[in-house]
Amino acid sequence: MNKNIFKFILLCTFFLFSCENKKLPVIKPKHSDAGVVITFDDASINEWFETDKLLHQYSWKATFCVSNINTLSHSEITKLLMLQQGGHEIAGHGFHHFDAPKFVAKNGINKYIDQEINSMMNLMRFYSFKVTTFAYPFGFRNPEIDEALLKKFKIVRGTTYGAEDPFFQNCYFDNSRLVFAIGIDTNHPKFSIPYLLKLLDYAKRKDKILLLFGHKPVQKITANYQTKIETLELICNYVKQHNMTFYSLSELNILN
C-alpha cells in the first residue's frame, strides 16, 4: 500500500475516534417572553369568580381592576380575596370611576388624587388587597395624570382601538410603565375573533406580550361591556398550545 495513503487512513481514524470521545455542545432553546395579560374592569365580582372556576384548568392568570369598592358586599370582597390568594392580581380602577381628564380639568389633579386614588387605596389596603397597578376608567387619560399616577403605581394601563396590522398596534408591552390594552368585549370597536387570533399570532412569532381587557364574562351576550367566556377559552387554549405565558399587570414591571 502506498505509504502516503496509509498515513492518510491513520490520520482520519485518529480524528474520528477523537471526535467521538468529545461531547458535543448542548444548545439550549432561547427563552421566550411571549404571552398575554388578561385584565377585567369594573366590579363584576361574581362573574369573575365563576369564570375562574371554568378556566382554572388552563392555569390561567388575570388582573381584576376594581372600581367602586365601597359598594361591594362582604361576599364580593371575600371572593376577590380568594382570587388574589389563587394567584390573580387585584388592581385599582378608581374609587368613583371618574372620567379622569374631565374631572381634573374641572377640579385639579390634587382633588383627583385625593378623591379617586387615595380613597380607593385606603379602603383596598384595609381589605388586604395588594394593589400596585391601575387601569383608567374608559381608558381616558393625559400626560399630566399619567405622571401623577406613575408616582403611585408600578404600571398604569390605558386602552387602544382599531384593527390595523399588529405591527402598528400599541397593545403590546414595550418596556414602558404606561401600557395599553385592546378590548375583547363583543361590542368593543372592531372586535372579531379573526383579528384576535392575528394579534395572538403576532405576539407568539415576535416574542411579544399582548394586553387585553374586558368587563363582565358571560356565556351569552345580553348587553354591552360583556366578554364571551368562549372568547376567554379561545385565548387560554392558544396560550397553552403555543407554550406562551400568562402575566399579571404588575409582573410587567419586573420585565421592564
C-alpha positions, 0 to 999 in steps of 0.5 A: 500500500502506498505509504502516503495513503496509509498515513492518510487512513491513520490520520482520519481514524485518529480524528474520528475516534477523537471526535467521538470521545468529545461531547458535543455542545448542548444548545439550549432553546432561547427563552421566550417572553411571549404571552398575554395579560388578561385584565377585567374592569369594573366590579363584576365580582361574581362573574369573575369568580365563576369564570375562574372556576371554568378556566382554572384548568388552563392555569390561567392568570388575570388582573381584576381592576376594581372600581367602586369598592365601597359598594361591594358586599362582604361576599364580593370582597371575600371572593376577590380575596380568594382570587388574589390568594389563587394567584390573580392580581387585584388592581385599582380602577378608581374609587368613583370611576371618574372620567379622569381628564374631565374631572381634573380639568374641572377640579385639579389633579390634587382633588383627583388624587385625593378623591379617586386614588387615595380613597380607593387605596385606603379602603383596598389596603384595609381589605388586604388587597395588594394593589400596585397597578391601575387601569383608567376608567374608559381608558381616558387619560393625559400626560399630566395624570399619567405622571401623577399616577406613575408616582403611585403605581408600578404600571398604569394601563390605558386602552387602544382601538382599531384593527390595523396590522399588529405591527402598528398596534400599541397593545403590546408591552414595550418596556414602558410603565404606561401600557395599553390594552385592546378590548375583547368585549363583543361590542368593543370597536372592531372586535372579531375573533379573526383579528384576535387570533392575528394579534395572538399570532403576532405576539407568539412569532415576535416574542411579544406580550399582548394586553387585553381587557374586558368587563363582565364574562358571560356565556351569552351576550345580553348587553354591552361591556360583556366578554364571551367566556368562549372568547376567554377559552379561545385565548387560554387554549392558544396560550397553552398550545403555543407554550406562551405565558400568562402575566399579571399587570404588575409582573410587567414591571419586573420585565421592564 
